[in-house]
Amino acid sequence: MNDNHSSSAWSTYSRTVFIAFAMIALGLIANEHRVHVLGILPWLLILACPLMHLFMHHGHGGHSGHSGHDHASHQAGPVQPKKEADDV
């Protein structure tokens, strides 16, 4: 027997054939279902609005629902410069 073949389950040739087949299949599916996918896009945009609202307002301080969080930067007054002690 010839031992020049790699021991992996996917040889380079098999992997290349599979990738080519998958690309052709995805291209045909995308072409056939393009109308359905484009019809869903406006609904995805509408769905993205509440999701962005939930996830993008996460770090804001000052909301009444965020009790127990101490945001020192929001509660501190104006920064006062330190006075240096005179050496005697």
Contacts in CASP RR format, 6 or more apart in sequence:
PFRMAT RR
TARGET T0000
AUTHOR 0000-0000-0000
METHOD contacts of the structure
MODEL  1
MNDNHSSSAWSTYSRTVFIAFAMIALGLIANEHRVHVLGILPWLLILACP
LMHLFMHHGHGGHSGHSGHDHASHQAGPVQPKKEADDV
5 11 0 8 1.000
6 12 0 8 1.000
10 18 0 8 1.000
30 37 0 8 1.000
61 69 0 8 1.000
61 71 0 8 1.000
61 74 0 8 1.000
62 71 0 8 1.000
62 74 0 8 1.000
END
